[in-house]
Amino acid sequence: QVQLVESGGGLVQVGGSLRLSCAASRSILSIDHMGWYRQAPGKQRELVARIFSGGTSNYADSVKDRFTISRDNAKNTVYLQMNSLKPEDTAVYYCNMRARTTVRSGWTDYWGQGTQVTVSS
């Protein structure tokens, strides 16, 4: 079973920066994509950013030009650099990975436990 271990959340003031990291707990045969979602209180979980195996990425309109997603394939790790943070960025951020661990296994979506990001005004 693959576990995704997240780190980097916390409390930051408006305009500040945080960097989230998410690493897989075991070796992965191949990864289709990795990404970050977030869920604010009373709201649905939404996609923040996603990066595909070929390197292409997409972002929610609300975070474009402020957040950058990147990955380290050798470490099966994905990062989210968040700059110019706003109070509306406050949420629990979840790491997601679609991967397979063996040739015979199918693609599976894995999720991290979530890390809290709080932006104070």
LOROZA-204671 format. One record per residue: residue number from 1; x, y, z of N, C-alpha, C in turn. Coordinates in steps of 0.02 Angstrom, whole numbers. Each point is the difference from the previous one (the first is absolute). Layout:
LOROZA-204671
NODE     k       nX       nY       nZ      caX      caY      caZ       cX       cY       cZ
NODE   NUM        X        Y        Z        X        Y        Z        X        Y        Z
...
This chain:
LOROZA-204671
NODE     k       nX       nY       nZ      caX      caY      caZ       cX       cY       cZ
NODE     1       42      -59        0      -42       59        0       45       62        0
NODE     2      -18       48      -42       38       61       -4      -30       52       47
NODE     3       42       31       38      -21       56       42       34       63      -26
NODE     4      -37       55        0       27       64      -19       11       41       63
NODE     5       61       22       10       17       37       60        9       73      -18
NODE     6      -41       43       29        0       71      -15       36       39       54
NODE     7       27       56      -18       31       45       48        0       71      -28
NODE     8        9       48       44        9       69      -21      -57       47       14
NODE     9      -56      -26       25      -55       44       15       15       42       62
NODE    10      -46       47       14        9       42       59      -38       64       -4
NODE    11       19       46       44      -32       66        4       46       52      -31
NODE    12      -28       41      -42       40       52      -34      -43       62       -7
NODE    13       32       57       -4      -37       62       -9      -14       12      -74
NODE    14      -49       43      -12      -17       18      -69       62       24      -37
NODE    15        8      -25      -60       58       18      -41       60      -44       10
NODE    16       -4      -44       49       56      -44       14        3      -60      -46
NODE    17       47      -44       15       11      -60      -42        5      -62       42
NODE    18      -18      -56      -30        9      -66       29       16      -48      -56
NODE    19       36      -54       18       15      -52      -48      -23      -67       28
NODE    20      -45      -31      -35      -24      -66       20       39      -54      -36
NODE    21       11      -55       34       33      -58      -29      -42      -62       12
NODE    22        6      -47      -46      -37      -63        6       43      -55      -30
NODE    23       15      -50       40       43      -54      -23      -36      -67        9
NODE    24       10      -44      -49      -28      -67        5       43      -42       47
NODE    25      -32      -44       38       34      -38       52       37      -61      -26
NODE    26      -12      -19      -63       33      -59      -28       12       12      -74
NODE    27       34      -46      -29       18        8      -70      -63       -5      -44
NODE    28        2       37      -53      -56        4      -47       25      -22      -69
NODE    29      -39      -42      -34       20      -20      -67       -7       58      -48
NODE    30      -57       31        0      -11       57      -44      -55       45       28
NODE    31        7       63      -16      -48       51       24      -31       34      -60
NODE    32      -65        3        0      -34       36      -54       -1       74       14
NODE    33      -22       18       60        1       70       19        2        7       76
NODE    34       21       57       22        1       17       70      -31       70        6
NODE    35      -31       12       57      -32       65        7      -19       17       71
NODE    36      -27       59        6      -23       25       64      -73       23       -6
NODE    37      -39      -19       50      -69       23        7       -5       36       66
NODE    38      -53       38        9      -12       32       64      -74        0       16
NODE    39      -14        3       65      -69        3       22       -6       49       58
NODE    40      -38       51      -11      -13       50       52      -64      -21       38
NODE    41       -8       24       60      -60      -18       40      -64       17      -38
NODE    42      -45      -48       -4      -64       10      -32        2        0      -76
NODE    43       58      -15      -29        6       -1      -73       23      -68      -24
NODE    44      -10      -11      -65       22      -63      -30       75        2      -12
NODE    45       28      -59       -4       71       -5      -17        9       21      -72
NODE    46       52       40      -12       12       25      -67       73      -11      -20
NODE    47       10       -7      -65       67       -8      -27       37       67        4
NODE    48       61       -3       25       42       59        2       49       -1      -59
NODE    49       36      -55       -6       50       -6      -53       16      -73      -10
NODE    50       20      -16      -62       15      -69      -17       56        0      -51
NODE    51       43      -49        6       55       -6      -48        2      -72      -26
NODE    52        8       -6      -65       -3      -65      -32       70      -27      -12
NODE    53        3      -64      -19       64      -34       -7       43       34      -53
NODE    54      -31       29      -50       39       34      -52       24       69       19
NODE    55      -23       23       57       22       66       24      -51       55       -6
NODE    56      -52      -12      -38      -51       52       -6      -38        7       66
NODE    57      -27       60       11      -35       13       62      -60       44      -12
NODE    58      -47       -2       45      -56       46       -2      -16       25       70
NODE    59      -32       58        2      -13       33       63      -72       25        3
NODE    60      -27        5       60      -63       35        9       12       74      -16
NODE    61      -51       32      -28        8       71      -18       18       42       60
NODE    62      -25      -19       58       11       41       60       72        0       25
NODE    63       41      -47      -24       69       -4       24       51       12      -55
NODE    64      -22        8      -61       47       11      -55       43       61       15
NODE    65       62       -4      -18       50       53        9       21        9       73
NODE    66      -28      -38       45       21        3       70       28      -66       25
NODE    67      -27      -56      -24       22      -66       21       38      -34      -57
NODE    68       48      -41       20       38      -39      -49        6      -71       24
NODE    69      -19      -47      -43        7      -71       16       61      -27      -35
NODE    70       36      -44       34       58      -31      -30        7      -71       28
NODE    71       43      -40      -31        7      -69       23       72      -22       -6
NODE    72       17      -48       42       65      -32       -3      -15      -74      -13
NODE    73        9      -20      -62      -18      -69      -19       42      -52       37
NODE    74       62       16       11       44      -49       34      -22      -13       71
NODE    75      -32       50       31      -22       -6       69      -75      -12        7
NODE    76      -34       -5      -57      -73       -6        2      -31       52       45
NODE    77       21       61       -9      -21       55       42      -28       57      -42
NODE    78      -52       31       26      -29       58      -33        1       58       49
NODE    79       10       60      -27        4       60       41      -52       51      -24
NODE    80      -19       43       46      -43       56      -18       28       62       33
NODE    81       28       43      -40       25       64       25      -57       50       -3
NODE    82      -18       28       57      -56       47        4       25       68       20
NODE    83       -8       48      -43       21       69       13      -60       46        1
NODE    84       11       59       27      -53       52        3      -65      -30       27
NODE    85        5      -34       56      -58      -34       28      -53       49       23
NODE    86      -62      -23       -8      -59       40       17      -41      -38       52
NODE    87      -42       36       37      -43      -35       49      -43      -54      -32
NODE    88      -21       10      -61      -42      -50      -33       38      -63      -20
NODE    89       66        0        9       39      -61      -11       -1      -46       61
NODE    90      -29       24       55       -4      -40       60      -42      -63      -13
NODE    91       29      -57       15      -33      -64      -13       45      -56       23
NODE    92      -28      -60       -1       41      -60        7       22      -21      -70
NODE    93       64       -9      -10       28      -17      -65       16      -75        0
NODE    94      -23      -33      -53        9      -72       -7       42      -15      -62
NODE    95       48      -43        9       40      -25      -55      -35      -58      -33
NODE    96        5       -5      -65      -30      -54      -38       50      -28      -50
NODE    97       -2      -64       -9       44      -33      -49      -38      -56      -34
NODE    98        3       -2      -66      -27      -57      -36       60      -40      -24
NODE    99        5      -61       25       61      -38      -13      -15      -75        0
NODE   100       49      -36      -22       -5      -73        7       67      -25       26
NODE   101       -4      -53       40       59      -24       34       32      -61      -33
NODE   102      -39      -36      -41       27      -58      -36      -26        1      -71
NODE   103       29      -42      -42      -22       -4      -69      -73      -23       -5
NODE   104      -19      -44       46      -67      -29       -3      -53       42       35
NODE   105       21       45       44      -49       40       37      -27       55      -44
NODE   106      -62       18       13      -30       54      -38       19       67       30
NODE   107      -25       53      -33       12       66       26      -43       11       62
NODE   108       31       28       51      -35       12       63       11       72       22
NODE   109      -53       30       26        6       67       29       17       -5       74
NODE   110       55       31       18       21        2       70       -7       71       26
NODE   111      -14        5       66      -10       65       31       41        7       63
NODE   112       24       61       11       33       15       63      -51       14       54
NODE   113       25        8       61      -44       10       57      -25       72        6
NODE   114       31       44      -36      -20       71        1       45       40       46
NODE   115       13       61      -20       39       46       41      -34       68        0
NODE   116       -5       29       59      -38       63        7       44       59      -21
NODE   117      -30       43      -41       31       64      -18      -48       55       23
NODE   118       25       45       42      -40       54       25       34       66      -16
NODE   119      -36       44      -34       27       65      -18      -38       53       40
NODE   120       37       35       42      -32       50       43        7       70      -29
NODE   121      -52       39       10        0       68      -28       18       51       54
